[in-house]
Amino acid sequence: MDQPFTRQKIKELRALVGENDRIGIVLQDDPDPDAMASAIALRTLLGRNKLTTPIFAFKPVTRPENRTMTHLLEIEVAPADTEELRTYDKIAMVDVEPPYFGERLPRADIVIDHHPGYQTGIAPFEDIRVEYGSTATIMTEYLISADERISERLATALLYGIRSDTLALSRRVTDNDVQAFVHLYPLANYNLLRQIDRPELPVNFARVLARAMRRLTVHDGLIAIHLGRVERDDLIVQVAEFCLQFEGVEWVAVSGKLGSNLVVAVRNHGVGRGNAGEMAKRLFAEIGSAGGHRNMAKAVIPLRRWRQREGETRDKAIELRLRELFTADILGEADSGDLRPSGQRNGS
């Protein structure tokens, strides 16, 4: 850990924030453990509480284990509103970068992140460490360098954040991540970690899974399933993660209709050259929002945009087209400049 550098960053950060400033911490849509842990760590570092420094997200936490984390560790993530954010003296964000939000974000004052591709000079305070495996590692280093007490609750959150973003120290892990993990390990509550790892699933999951299993096939290492209408998008994610456990499966793409959108969850084992986030962008960024990590990604596509490009939104047609798109991309046959169905490409 480069503590002299981190202490200088802490000095800059604290100089930027006035004693009476109201600070809003904004997280990415559907915040993950790394983001939520980093947010409460930033609040601790600044000596604030949830009233003076609330945590916001434009889209709520949906994954069962992440929702369990917010419940057990008492992490409150309030709905973000652009006009309300304008009333705050400072807007901070962790584990995400300002361009992600587009026009939803009035401005950015504080940015702490570990993702690559950030164009600096957007915010007065920036600390981007792309060599780190998680933002929670950066925040742990901040707390250690500032001699801040790390409570059991905060240690548990940060440990889970590091573990989830580095796949239990197996992905993009550095010595800094390991040092942070080792420091937090004796401070965390492992009973709570076990409960977060095994969240309760709704009864609906069994019914959705039963429908999906009747059509499950594996072709070229891929399972592609469309679930039809679902009540919550975390059911889509759960089916995707369940399917990844089957023998011979390397890629999973599961979709479902949620309201006026088509939600697609993408999973792989995080090995080899394939990147789920990049694949999701190639296939769907043109018609919706898409992205993620190497081993997991998500796309949210308005059904009207899907219909415009693919021609129809019948469940059977969506499943067939989903399989075609992912098979072509996995096999390296997708033409990134033309993702229309074959009939439309031929001029019909």
Buried (B, 14 or more C-beta within 10 A) or exposed (E): BEEEEBBEBBEEBEEBBEEEBBBBBBBBBBBBBBBBBBBBBBBBBBEBEEEEBBBBBBBBBBBBBBBBBBEBBEBEBEEBEEEBBEEBEBBBBBBBBBEBBEEEBBEBBBBBBBBEEBEEEBBBBBBBBEEBBBBBBBBBBBBBBBEBEBEEBBBBBBBBBBBBBBBEBEBBBBEBBBBBBEBBEEBBBEEBBEBBEEBEBBEEBEEBBEEBEEEBEBEEBBBBBBBBEBEBBBBBBBBBBBBBEEEEBBBBBBBBBBEEBBBBBBBBBBEEEBBBBBBBBBBBBEBBBBBBBBBBBBBBBBBEBBBEBBBEEEBEBBBBBBBBBBBBBBEEEBEEEEBEBEEEEEEE
